[in-house]
Amino acid sequence: MIYAGQHALITDHFVREGFGQRKIGEIKYFDVMYFYYYLLNEKDLQANTVDTIHTVLHPTFQLAVRDGIIRLMCYGRDKKERGKE
């Protein structure tokens, strides 16, 4: 579980500069994958840290889909949809 203080720390430290400055409607799937690649390979973060960042970002994109700001999840399909295959 990520607590509010941790959420703010992760956002401020890893996301806000650069990737966090973009409008959510402009972010594409490739942008998210490149951001994770950048964190892993350029910033030398551990996979667990990138997973924690994903845990912070994912709900933001889910809400953007529900609110009609973006059409599809740039993270791919939800778990419910994956189970239908």
Beta strands, then each sheet from edge to edge (+ up, - down):
end
